Each structure stands twice: as C-alpha cells, then as structure tokens.
C-alpha cells in the first residue's frame, strides 16, 4: 500500500508540474530587444498584463527573470532603433505605464 501511495503521489506531482509548465507561456527570445511594460512576482498580475495587451492587439511575451519575476513585453525587436520606435507607439496607448522600458537580452537577466 505504501508503494502504491508513493507511486500515485509521484504521478500526481508529475501531472501538476506539467500543467504548471504549460500554463506559463514564456517567450523563446529570438529578438535582441523587448519593450517591457511590467515586471511581476505574482503570476495573475503578469497574466492580467498579457490579457490587456492581447486585447489591445499586441502579441505579448513573458520573459522569466533569474530573480523570480516575470517581465511582460508588448513587442520584440531586432534593433534598438526599432525598439525605440515601438516604445514611442506604445506610449500613445492607454495601457502604457510611466515606467515602460527596453530590455536588451545581452544584459542576461533572464533565465
């Protein structure tokens, strides 16, 4: 009975971990720069920002940071000039916080 219980607990833990990983849509960082609208410790806050950006017509990405926070970026860009242009467009949007910034993946803050 103990062995069966142990196997069942391991199976349930595996399912839980798989579900958690599926529910966190982290970005494959294929751009050099990202226009970030927020950094969040709580998952539901990051999801709220993702949903708001989706509703505004963006294709947001989540970027996991080494410190346990998740950044939410509205757009990724190949050049800093392009990212600055996108930031200016985003600043005209009501969703834009006062502390929007550009993240360069060369900084290496992400996982």
C-alpha positions in Angstrom: 0.0 0.0 0.0 2.8 2.4 0.8 4.5 1.8 -2.5 1.2 2.3 -4.4 0.6 5.6 -2.5 4.1 6.7 -3.2 3.7 6.0 -6.9 0.4 7.7 -7.0 1.9 10.8 -5.3 4.8 10.9 -7.8 2.3 10.6 -10.7 0.2 13.5 -9.3 3.3 15.6 -8.8 4.4 15.0 -12.4 1.0 16.0 -13.7 1.0 19.1 -11.5 4.4 20.2 -12.8 3.5 19.5 -16.4 0.3 21.7 -16.0 2.3 24.5 -14.4 4.8 24.5 -17.2 2.0 24.6 -19.8 0.3 27.5 -18.1 3.4 29.7 -18.2 3.8 30.9 -21.9 7.4 32.1 -21.7 8.9 33.5 -24.8 11.6 32.0 -26.9 13.9 35.0 -27.0 14.5 35.4 -30.7 14.8 39.2 -30.7 17.6 41.3 -29.2 15.3 44.0 -27.6 12.0 43.8 -25.9 9.7 46.7 -25.0 8.7 45.8 -21.4 5.5 47.2 -19.8 5.9 45.5 -16.5 7.7 43.0 -14.2 5.6 40.9 -11.9 6.2 38.5 -9.0 2.6 37.1 -9.0 1.5 35.1 -11.9 -2.0 36.5 -12.1 -0.6 40.1 -12.4 1.5 39.0 -15.3 -1.5 37.3 -16.9 -3.6 40.4 -16.5 -1.0 42.4 -18.4 -0.8 39.7 -21.1 -4.5 39.7 -21.5 -4.7 43.5 -21.6 -2.0 43.6 -24.3 -3.8 40.8 -26.3 -7.0 42.9 -26.1 -5.1 45.9 -27.5 -3.9 43.9 -30.5 -0.4 43.1 -29.3 1.3 39.7 -29.2 2.9 40.0 -25.8 5.6 37.7 -24.4 6.6 36.7 -20.9 10.2 36.6 -20.0 11.3 34.7 -16.9 13.9 36.5 -14.9 16.6 34.9 -12.7 15.2 36.8 -9.6 11.8 35.1 -9.8 10.0 37.9 -11.5 8.3 37.7 -15.0 8.6 40.6 -17.4 5.8 41.2 -19.9 6.8 42.7 -23.2 4.5 44.1 -25.8 6.9 43.5 -28.7 10.3 42.2 -29.5 12.7 44.0 -32.0 15.9 43.3 -33.7 17.5 46.7 -33.3 17.5 49.4 -30.6 16.2 51.9 -33.1 13.2 49.7 -34.0 12.5 49.2 -30.2 12.6 52.9 -29.6 10.1 53.4 -32.4 7.8 50.8 -30.9 8.2 52.3 -27.5 7.0 55.7 -28.9 3.9 54.0 -30.4 3.2 52.2 -27.1 3.5 55.4 -25.1 0.5 56.8 -27.0 -1.6 53.8 -25.8 -3.6 54.0 -22.6 -2.1 50.7 -21.5 1.4 52.2 -21.3 2.7 52.6 -17.7 5.0 55.5 -16.9 8.0 53.1 -16.4 8.0 51.3 -19.7 11.5 50.3 -20.7 13.6 48.4 -23.3 15.2 45.2 -22.3 18.4 44.1 -24.1 18.9 40.3 -23.8 22.6 40.9 -23.7 22.0 42.1 -20.1 21.5 38.4 -19.2 18.8 39.0 -16.5 16.5 36.3 -18.0 16.6 32.5 -17.5 
